[in-house]
Amino acid sequence: MNKWNINKGIGRTVEFKGLKAQYLFVFAGGLLTVLILVMIMYMVGLHMYICLGFGIGAASLIIWKTFALNKKYGEHGLMKLGAKRMHPKYIVCRKPMHRYLKNSFTTESKANGKAA
């Protein structure tokens, strides 16, 4: 019987068959979703071969894409990609510049206890 080491040390990320960190959860969640969809399709009354074809095709796609993402982006790549999408491409300044300066001077004088 084969024996696989899942975690290789304290503080290191979880790795199984080359999949690291969040890809392991994407992989497991995707296969679980495919299993549930195949069960629902079979219970609805679709033909068994259609359900099996969908299940095998979808599971193959999930396995292929998960390993491809793992190879392309690495351990923290998807989080970095998501963070990059959250950053604005440029900052829009719609107020005139003197309005910003005026507000900063009044808040400084209020902080010092002087009235404007």
N, C-alpha and C positions, 0 to 999 in steps of 0.2 A: 504494500500500500504506500502511495506517495505521501510525503509529508512536506508541506510548504510553510516557510516562515513568513508570517504576515508583517510583523513589526520587528525591526532589527535593532531597537535600542530606545532608551528613554529620551524623549525630546525630539526624536526624528519623526518624519511624516510617515503615515501608513502607506505601505506599498504592497501591491499584490499583482504578480505577473507583469510588472512594468508599469501598471497604472498607479499614479501617485495622487494623493490628496483628494481634491474635489472631483477628479475624474472617476475615482472609484465610486463615489456616490452618484454621479451622473450615470455611470454604467449600470449600477444596481437599480437605480430608480427607473431608468429606461427599460430594462428587461422586465421589471415588475409591472410597469405600465403596459407593455406589450402582452404579458401574460393575462392581465385583467381584461384587456381589449379582446383578446382571442376568446376568453371565457364568455364574455358578454355576447360576442358575435355568434358563438356556438349555441348559447342559450336562447338567442333570438330566433334561431332556426336556419342560419346560413349553412350551406353545405360544408361538410367536414374538410374537404380539400381546399376550399376557399379560405377557411379559417387557418388551416395549416400553412398554406402558401403565404398568407398575410403575416402570420407569426414568424415564419422562417425568414421572410424578406425583411420585415421590420427589425427583427433581432440582429440579422446580419448587418443592416444599415447602422444600427446603434453601436454594435461592436466595432465596425470599421471607422465610423466617425469619432468615437471616443478615443480609440488608439491614435487616430490621425491628429486630433486636438492635443492629446498628451505629447505626441512627438513634436508638434509645431510650437506649442506655447510653453511647454514645461510645467513645472510644479506650481508656480504662482502666476502663470501667464494669463489665465482667464480673469483673475481678479484685477490684474494690471490693465487688461483690455477694457473691463467694465469701468474701472476708474478713469481711464482715458476718455471714455464716452461721456462721463459726467462733467468733465472740464469744459468751460465755454471756449469757443474758438476765438472770440474777441469780446471785449467789454464795451458796452454801449454807454456813453455818457450823454444824457439828454439835457442836463441842466447847464446853464452857462457857468464858466469857471468861477466868477465872482460870487455866485451863490454858495459854492462849497467853501470858499475862503471866509465868507461872512459867517457861515454857521460855525466854522471851527474857532473863529475869534470870540464869538459870543459864548460858546461852551467853555472856553478857557477862562474868560472873565467871570463866568458864573461859578466855575470851580474855585477860583481865587476869592470869591466872596464879594466881587464888585458887580454893580448893576451896569447893564449895557446902555 
